[in-house]
Amino acid sequence: MTRMSETTMTRRQWLLTDRPQSRLQARLGRAYVTWRRFTANKLAVLGMLIILALVLVAIFAPALAPHSPYVGDLAGKRLLPPGPEHWLGTDDQGRDILSRLIYGSRLTLQVVLLVAIIAAPIGLLVGTVAGYAGGWVDAVLMRITDIFLAFPKLVLALAFVAALGPGIGNAIIAIAITSWPPYARIARAETLTVRNSDYISAVRLMGASPWRIVLRHIMPLCISSLIVRVTLDMAGIILTAAGLGFLGLGAQPPLPEWGAMIASGRRFILDQWWVAAMPGFAILIVSLGFNLLGDGLRDALDPKGSGQ
């Protein structure tokens, strides 16, 4: 035990040294400090565990779901309350709600991941180019951004889905189109703070092109702030997707999308409350998890935070 403790202390000292011997050691040291800041926030750890549980449920959905999410029994299992056979009850088609929630987690992860993959790079590119170029390029890109920000996200997503047609794929595209402007604003603000720094001036004097400066030197500096904003926006993305599904413009039946499940259960809210309440509770828990995780990442990645 003593030897193990000494080894642990040696590794910790190696990670926390203020004189790293290599780039790898410096990066690992920064990552270790960030992880310590993150784990010091118990609510952030809770949020991470919620998201981790969501990912595991989505991966192992076929093994975890006790029943088929698509096949029901109208004759004998319609609108059954929660019980030993159906832990969360059944819906108006006699389908097991728990199984539909488990499979619906896959759709939820699909939406948030694809929206993040599409919207974040667009916002990062627009913001960094606008902030570094300045002048008329900045004015044009930011006025386009302002146009998108002038409309509520859900209303704008409804307009795009109405134009593209209902479906989970079109809903993802519509949400991504409406999600990039805040990322562009953050990236532009970060770029304005560093574009005249000595570091960027030195790179410019070495002959680097504007595109190389933006792609290789400015964008990496904006990523930490962007990660925090994307994580905090995940809850809003889930709610927007659920809103589109509730209105019949997102995932189409019989896909077990949580918003569509709430829409189908609103007719029974007074007598068979579990049909709409269970998917609503799932949305609440997952949204809370992303918010807690985002708050923790914001504190951990804050360069002004206390060093440890």
SVG drawing of the C-alpha trace seen along z (x, -y; Angstrom):
<svg xmlns="http://www.w3.org/2000/svg" viewBox="-60 -48 72 57">
<polyline fill="none" stroke="black" stroke-width="0.4" points="0.0,0.0 2.8,-2.4 4.6,-1.7 1.3,-2.2 0.7,-5.5 4.3,-6.6 3.7,-5.7 0.5,-7.7 2.1,-10.7 5.0,-10.5 2.6,-10.5 0.6,-13.4 3.8,-15.4 4.8,-14.6 1.4,-15.8 1.3,-19.0 4.9,-20.1 5.3,-23.7 8.3,-22.7 7.0,-20.0 9.7,-18.3 7.6,-17.6 4.4,-18.7 2.8,-15.5 3.5,-16.1 2.1,-19.6 -1.1,-18.5 -1.6,-15.6 -1.0,-18.0 -3.6,-20.5 -6.1,-17.6 -5.5,-16.4 -6.1,-19.8 -9.2,-20.2 -10.5,-16.8 -9.8,-17.7 -11.8,-20.9 -14.6,-19.1 -14.8,-16.3 -14.8,-18.8 -18.3,-19.8 -20.6,-17.0 -23.5,-18.2 -21.4,-18.1 -20.4,-14.6 -24.1,-13.7 -24.8,-15.2 -22.0,-13.2 -23.4,-10.0 -26.8,-10.8 -25.4,-11.3 -23.2,-8.3 -26.3,-6.2 -28.2,-7.6 -25.4,-6.5 -25.2,-3.0 -29.0,-2.6 -28.9,-3.7 -26.1,-1.3 -27.6,1.7 -31.3,0.9 -32.1,4.4 -30.8,6.1 -32.4,3.7 -35.9,3.4 -38.2,6.0 -40.7,5.8 -40.9,4.6 -41.1,0.8 -43.3,1.2 -45.6,4.2 -48.5,3.8 -51.6,5.6 -54.8,3.7 -57.0,6.5 -55.6,7.0 -52.8,4.5 -54.1,1.1 -53.5,-1.7 -52.3,0.6 -51.0,-1.3 -47.4,-0.7 -47.1,2.8 -44.8,5.9 -45.1,6.8 -45.0,3.3 -43.0,1.1 -44.1,-2.2 -47.4,-1.0 -48.6,-0.8 -49.8,-3.3 -53.0,-3.5 -51.6,-0.9 -50.8,1.6 -47.0,0.9 -44.6,1.0 -43.7,-2.5 -40.4,-1.6 -39.2,0.2 -40.2,-2.8 -38.3,-5.1 -35.2,-2.9 -35.3,-2.9 -36.2,-6.6 -32.9,-7.4 -31.2,-6.4 -33.2,-9.0 -32.4,-11.6 -28.7,-11.0 -28.9,-10.9 -30.5,-14.4 -28.1,-16.0 -24.9,-14.5 -25.8,-15.3 -26.9,-18.8 -23.7,-19.4 -21.6,-18.0 -23.4,-20.2 -24.0,-23.4 -20.8,-23.8 -18.3,-23.7 -20.5,-26.2 -20.7,-28.6 -16.9,-28.2 -16.0,-28.9 -18.3,-31.9 -17.3,-33.5 -13.5,-33.1 -13.5,-34.3 -15.7,-37.3 -13.6,-38.2 -10.2,-37.9 -11.1,-39.5 -13.1,-42.4 -14.4,-45.1 -17.2,-44.3 -16.7,-40.5 -17.4,-40.8 -20.4,-43.1 -22.0,-40.8 -21.5,-37.6 -22.7,-39.2 -25.8,-40.7 -26.7,-37.2 -26.2,-35.9 -28.4,-38.6 -31.2,-37.7 -31.2,-34.1 -31.0,-35.3 -34.0,-37.6 -36.4,-34.6 -37.2,-32.2 -35.4,-28.9 -38.5,-26.8 -40.4,-29.1 -37.5,-29.1 -37.2,-25.4 -40.9,-25.0 -40.5,-27.1 -37.7,-25.0 -39.4,-21.7 -42.5,-22.9 -40.5,-23.7 -38.4,-20.5 -41.2,-18.2 -41.8,-16.2 -39.3,-13.5 -36.4,-13.0 -33.7,-13.8 -35.3,-17.1 -35.9,-18.0 -32.2,-17.5 -31.3,-19.8 -33.8,-22.4 -32.5,-22.4 -28.9,-22.6 -29.7,-25.5 -31.1,-27.4 -28.4,-26.5 -25.2,-27.8 -25.6,-31.6 -24.8,-31.6 -21.6,-29.6 -20.6,-32.2 -21.0,-35.0 -18.9,-33.2 -16.2,-32.3 -16.1,-35.9 -15.7,-37.3 -12.9,-34.9 -11.2,-35.8 -11.4,-39.5 -9.5,-39.0 -6.6,-37.2 -6.2,-38.4 -3.9,-41.3 -2.0,-39.3 1.8,-38.8 1.3,-35.1 -0.8,-35.7 1.5,-38.6 4.5,-36.3 2.7,-33.6 1.8,-36.3 5.4,-37.5 6.5,-34.0 4.5,-34.1 1.4,-32.1 -1.6,-32.8 -4.9,-34.2 -6.6,-30.8 -3.8,-29.0 -3.9,-31.4 -7.7,-31.0 -7.7,-27.2 -4.5,-26.3 -4.1,-28.9 -7.4,-30.8 -9.9,-28.0 -8.2,-25.8 -8.3,-28.7 -12.1,-28.9 -12.9,-25.2 -13.1,-25.1 -15.7,-27.9 -17.6,-26.3 -17.7,-22.9 -19.2,-24.5 -21.9,-26.3 -22.7,-23.2 -23.1,-21.1 -25.4,-23.7 -27.4,-23.9 -28.1,-20.1 -31.1,-20.6 -32.6,-23.2 -31.9,-20.9 -33.7,-18.1 -36.7,-20.3 -36.8,-21.7 -36.8,-18.2 -39.5,-17.1 -41.5,-20.1 -41.3,-19.2 -42.2,-15.6 -45.1,-16.8 -46.4,-18.8 -46.0,-15.9 -43.1,-17.4 -40.3,-15.4 -39.9,-11.6 -43.0,-9.9 -44.9,-7.0 -44.2,-4.3 -40.7,-5.7 -40.5,-6.0 -39.6,-9.7 -40.2,-11.2 -42.0,-14.3 -44.3,-12.3 -45.0,-10.0 -46.2,-13.0 -48.4,-14.1 -50.1,-10.7 -50.6,-10.6 -52.0,-14.1 -55.5,-12.7 -55.3,-10.5 -53.5,-12.9 -56.3,-13.0 -57.1,-9.3 -54.0,-7.5 -51.3,-10.1 -48.3,-7.8 -48.7,-7.7 -47.5,-11.4 -45.8,-11.8 -43.1,-9.1 -41.6,-10.5 -41.9,-14.0 -39.9,-12.8 -37.3,-11.3 -36.8,-14.6 -36.6,-16.4 -33.9,-14.1 -31.7,-14.1 -32.0,-17.9 -31.0,-18.3 -28.0,-16.1 -26.8,-18.1 -27.3,-21.4 -25.3,-20.1 -22.6,-18.7 -22.3,-22.0 -22.1,-24.0 -19.3,-21.8 -17.4,-22.0 -17.7,-25.8 -16.2,-26.0 -13.5,-23.4 -12.4,-25.0 -12.5,-28.5 -8.9,-29.8 -9.6,-32.2 -10.5,-29.4 -8.3,-28.7 -5.3,-26.5 -4.9,-23.2"/>
</svg>
